[in-house]
């Protein structure tokens, strides 16, 4: 009622495919407008409050498109309650000729945006220091993502990203695997670098989480946002096939990258492969083992 008034009704509901965590629908209103709705069980409302915070953070930078958030909430229903997230419906379109170049430049601009407002009140008291994390925890896929702020990036990536995933996947590892995993964690500073500045990250930036809108420009969806090293976003874009060379060339023109990114890329993607191991099972064990061995084997 507060969004559209009492006279507006849902004229049609269409199920939208895609995603394996939530059910999604396109709602056509009697005004002619369309909105996008995700639903889940009522006890999973945290999925949507977290996503709303991520979408709002990206929108706050004013740099790149993302769906306009309408609201989150719960509905008790007659038999079983559910939680929901409402957003503007993104009308898809054909990618313009310079789609990837514009996408890259807008992503670089997001990575350059100020990040202090995305951290907790406690970390905001340390304005001027490099801080990494987010003002609330969220999710990476169906699994929780700890964003407790940390003073340096390497500690954040070790303590908030890799260690929780290694612990959750412990049943898959042999004693020799565990020894190599520990060796990697103990020597992470040999392989990663601190960024020149912290960046707001999408956090789950693979091709399925980018849409082309009716103007042919990139729209970011399904974020798992936090403040980190911009390289982590770029690495994720390369995990499942990557974007055209023009995307990476345009990004590098817009935002100077530290030397050696290619040597760190697989280590950033270890986090996502561990998450897939924990969500989907042993088919992801070999890729995880290979990356660990690449650095300390």
VMD Tcl script that draws the C-alpha trace (Angstrom):
set ca {
  {0.00 0.00 0.00}
  {2.76 2.43 0.89}
  {4.48 1.71 -2.45}
  {1.62 1.83 -4.92}
  {-1.59 2.76 -3.08}
  {-4.73 0.75 -2.38}
  {-6.09 0.93 -5.93}
  {-3.14 -0.87 -7.57}
  {-3.49 -4.63 -7.99}
  {-1.40 -7.46 -9.40}
  {-2.83 -8.21 -12.84}
  {-0.54 -11.11 -13.71}
  {2.16 -13.22 -12.10}
  {4.80 -14.98 -14.22}
  {7.42 -17.36 -12.87}
  {10.96 -16.35 -13.87}
  {13.62 -19.01 -14.35}
  {17.14 -18.81 -12.98}
  {18.72 -19.25 -9.58}
  {18.55 -22.28 -7.31}
  {18.06 -20.58 -3.93}
  {14.93 -18.47 -4.35}
  {11.75 -18.51 -6.42}
  {11.42 -15.50 -8.70}
  {8.42 -13.84 -10.33}
  {7.57 -10.97 -12.65}
  {4.51 -9.14 -11.33}
  {2.48 -7.07 -13.79}
  {0.48 -4.35 -12.06}
  {-2.78 -2.76 -13.12}
  {-0.82 0.47 -13.71}
  {1.13 -1.26 -16.50}
  {4.30 -1.35 -14.40}
  {6.26 -4.56 -13.77}
  {8.15 -5.45 -10.64}
  {10.46 -8.34 -9.82}
  {9.87 -10.47 -6.73}
  {12.06 -13.07 -5.06}
  {10.58 -15.32 -2.41}
  {11.85 -17.84 0.10}
  {10.74 -19.37 3.37}
  {9.98 -16.87 6.12}
  {12.94 -18.09 8.18}
  {15.24 -17.16 5.28}
  {14.32 -13.47 5.31}
  {17.98 -12.65 6.05}
  {18.82 -13.54 2.43}
  {16.75 -10.57 1.29}
  {17.69 -8.02 3.92}
  {21.33 -8.79 3.10}
  {20.77 -8.48 -0.65}
  {18.91 -5.22 -0.14}
  {21.89 -3.80 1.76}
  {24.22 -4.86 -1.06}
  {22.03 -3.37 -3.79}
  {21.74 -0.13 -1.83}
  {25.51 0.08 -1.40}
  {26.15 -0.34 -5.12}
  {23.46 2.22 -5.95}
  {24.95 4.66 -3.43}
  {28.18 4.84 -5.44}
  {26.23 6.24 -8.43}
  {28.60 4.51 -10.81}
  {26.93 1.44 -12.34}
  {23.42 0.16 -12.86}
  {21.68 -2.16 -10.42}
  {17.97 -2.86 -9.86}
  {16.11 -0.21 -7.88}
  {15.15 -1.67 -4.54}
  {11.50 -1.35 -3.50}
  {11.29 -3.27 -0.22}
  {11.82 -6.50 1.66}
  {9.38 -8.13 4.03}
  {7.50 -11.22 5.16}
  {3.96 -12.48 4.63}
  {2.44 -14.93 7.09}
  {-0.13 -16.23 4.63}
  {-2.89 -18.63 5.58}
  {-0.82 -21.81 5.83}
  {2.86 -21.00 5.67}
  {4.74 -17.70 5.73}
  {7.33 -16.52 3.26}
  {9.87 -13.75 2.88}
  {10.24 -11.57 -0.19}
  {12.30 -8.93 -1.96}
  {10.73 -6.48 -4.42}
  {12.72 -4.60 -7.07}
  {12.09 -2.84 -10.34}
  {11.88 -5.33 -13.19}
  {14.86 -5.04 -15.55}
  {13.69 -5.17 -19.16}
  {16.44 -6.96 -21.04}
  {17.87 -5.67 -24.28}
  {20.57 -6.25 -26.85}
  {24.09 -5.38 -25.77}
  {25.32 -2.22 -27.43}
  {28.54 -2.44 -29.44}
  {30.62 -0.93 -26.62}
  {28.80 -2.85 -23.87}
  {31.88 -4.44 -22.33}
  {33.99 -1.29 -22.50}
  {31.31 0.77 -20.72}
  {30.71 -2.02 -18.22}
  {34.43 -2.13 -17.39}
  {34.72 1.62 -16.95}
  {31.64 1.76 -14.71}
  {32.92 -1.16 -12.64}
  {36.27 0.60 -12.27}
  {34.42 3.72 -11.11}
  {32.57 1.67 -8.50}
  {35.89 0.27 -7.31}
  {37.21 3.84 -6.94}
  {34.22 5.08 -4.92}
  {34.58 6.05 -1.27}
  {33.88 3.10 1.03}
  {33.71 4.49 4.57}
  {29.90 4.46 4.68}
  {29.82 0.74 3.91}
  {31.67 -0.27 7.07}
  {30.44 -0.64 10.62}
  {30.17 2.27 13.02}
  {33.15 0.90 14.90}
  {35.39 0.92 11.84}
  {34.04 4.31 10.73}
  {35.60 5.76 13.88}
  {38.95 4.94 12.29}
  {38.35 7.18 9.27}
  {41.44 7.48 7.12}
  {42.66 3.96 7.80}
  {42.24 1.11 5.35}
  {39.32 -1.03 6.46}
  {37.82 -4.10 4.85}
  {34.47 -5.77 5.40}
  {30.87 -4.54 5.43}
  {28.43 -3.12 7.95}
  {26.58 -6.45 8.05}
  {27.18 -10.07 7.16}
  {25.59 -11.47 4.02}
  {25.66 -14.57 1.84}
  {27.75 -16.03 -0.96}
  {25.27 -18.22 -2.77}
  {23.39 -20.09 -0.04}
  {26.22 -19.90 2.47}
  {26.91 -17.20 5.08}
  {29.66 -14.66 4.42}
  {31.37 -13.07 7.42}
  {32.11 -9.39 6.81}
  {33.39 -8.39 10.26}
  {35.69 -5.41 9.50}
  {39.43 -6.00 9.59}
  {42.24 -3.47 9.40}
  {44.16 -5.06 6.52}
  {43.12 -6.93 3.40}
  {45.32 -10.00 3.73}
  {44.07 -10.71 7.25}
  {40.49 -10.17 6.07}
  {40.88 -12.58 3.17}
  {42.50 -15.19 5.40}
  {40.21 -14.89 8.44}
  {36.86 -13.98 6.84}
  {37.10 -15.76 3.52}
  {39.46 -18.75 3.34}
  {39.50 -20.09 6.91}
  {35.70 -20.45 7.27}
  {35.50 -22.25 3.94}
  {38.42 -24.57 4.70}
  {36.85 -25.44 8.07}
  {33.46 -26.18 6.51}
  {35.10 -28.41 3.87}
  {37.36 -30.27 6.28}
  {35.70 -33.66 5.65}
  {36.92 -33.59 2.05}
  {40.61 -33.21 2.92}
  {43.29 -35.76 3.69}
  {45.99 -35.11 6.28}
  {48.38 -34.07 3.51}
  {45.74 -31.70 2.12}
  {45.28 -30.13 5.54}
  {49.03 -29.59 5.89}
  {49.14 -27.75 2.55}
  {46.04 -25.73 3.41}
  {47.65 -24.61 6.67}
  {50.88 -23.78 4.89}
  {48.99 -21.59 2.43}
  {47.13 -19.74 5.19}
  {50.33 -19.21 7.17}
  {52.10 -17.72 4.15}
  {49.32 -15.72 2.52}
  {51.26 -12.46 2.77}
  {53.82 -13.92 0.33}
  {51.20 -14.16 -2.40}
  {48.70 -11.34 -1.86}
  {49.21 -7.58 -1.71}
  {47.40 -4.79 0.10}
  {45.41 -2.57 -2.30}
  {46.26 1.09 -2.78}
  {42.71 1.81 -1.58}
  {39.78 -0.34 -0.46}
  {36.99 -0.88 -2.99}
  {33.34 -1.77 -2.82}
  {33.05 -5.18 -4.51}
  {30.07 -6.88 -6.08}
  {31.43 -10.02 -4.47}
  {29.99 -12.65 -6.84}
  {30.81 -11.16 -10.22}
  {30.40 -13.90 -12.80}
  {28.57 -13.56 -16.11}
  {25.24 -14.80 -14.75}
  {25.06 -11.87 -12.35}
  {25.24 -9.20 -15.06}
  {22.30 -8.31 -17.31}
  {21.97 -6.03 -20.33}
  {19.07 -3.61 -19.83}
  {16.83 -2.15 -22.55}
  {19.52 0.48 -23.25}
  {22.09 -2.26 -23.80}
  {24.12 -1.38 -20.69}
  {25.28 -3.64 -17.87}
  {23.17 -4.06 -14.73}
  {24.63 -5.83 -11.69}
  {22.35 -8.29 -9.89}
  {22.62 -10.75 -6.97}
  {25.54 -9.05 -5.19}
  {27.43 -10.39 -2.18}
  {28.99 -6.99 -1.56}
  {31.78 -6.00 0.79}
  {34.79 -3.71 0.88}
  {37.92 -5.47 -0.32}
  {40.58 -5.54 -3.03}
  {39.24 -4.76 -6.51}
  {41.30 -7.65 -7.89}
  {38.96 -10.11 -6.18}
  {36.05 -8.93 -8.35}
  {38.12 -9.11 -11.52}
  {39.35 -12.59 -10.65}
  {35.78 -13.82 -10.24}
  {34.90 -12.58 -13.73}
  {37.51 -14.98 -15.08}
  {36.50 -18.06 -13.09}
  {33.74 -19.32 -15.39}
  {34.91 -18.27 -18.84}
  {35.57 -14.57 -18.46}
  {34.62 -11.54 -20.53}
  {36.15 -10.38 -23.84}
  {39.63 -8.88 -23.88}
  {38.06 -5.46 -24.54}
  {36.54 -5.54 -21.02}
  {39.88 -6.07 -19.28}
  {41.68 -3.59 -21.53}
  {39.10 -0.89 -20.75}
  {39.24 -1.64 -17.02}
  {43.03 -1.30 -16.99}
  {42.82 1.98 -18.89}
  {40.38 3.34 -16.31}
  {42.02 1.95 -13.18}
  {45.72 1.19 -12.90}
  {46.24 -2.32 -11.56}
  {49.08 -3.52 -9.40}
  {51.70 -5.67 -11.10}
  {51.28 -9.40 -10.69}
  {47.48 -9.65 -10.72}
  {47.62 -12.78 -12.88}
  {49.76 -14.47 -10.22}
  {47.15 -13.71 -7.53}
  {44.00 -14.42 -9.55}
  {43.70 -18.13 -8.74}
  {44.15 -17.50 -5.04}
  {41.17 -15.12 -5.02}
  {39.09 -17.70 -6.87}
  {40.04 -20.37 -4.35}
  {37.44 -18.78 -2.09}
  {34.65 -19.32 -4.62}
  {35.77 -22.85 -5.46}
  {35.81 -23.73 -1.76}
  {32.31 -22.28 -1.49}
  {31.20 -24.44 -4.41}
  {32.83 -27.44 -2.75}
  {30.78 -26.75 0.37}
  {27.56 -26.18 -1.55}
  {27.76 -28.75 -4.34}
  {30.16 -31.45 -3.22}
  {33.33 -33.31 -4.14}
  {33.38 -32.43 -7.85}
  {35.07 -29.18 -6.79}
  {37.75 -30.86 -4.66}
  {40.33 -31.28 -7.44}
  {40.21 -27.61 -8.51}
  {40.67 -26.58 -4.86}
  {43.60 -28.96 -4.40}
  {45.19 -27.77 -7.65}
  {45.12 -24.11 -6.61}
  {46.54 -24.81 -3.17}
  {49.33 -26.88 -4.76}
  {49.96 -24.10 -7.27}
  {51.07 -21.84 -4.42}
  {52.53 -24.16 -1.76}
  {52.67 -27.65 -3.25}
}
mol new
graphics top color blue
foreach p $ca { graphics top sphere $p radius 0.5 }
foreach p [lrange $ca 0 end-1] q [lrange $ca 1 end] { graphics top cylinder $p $q radius 0.2 }
display resetview
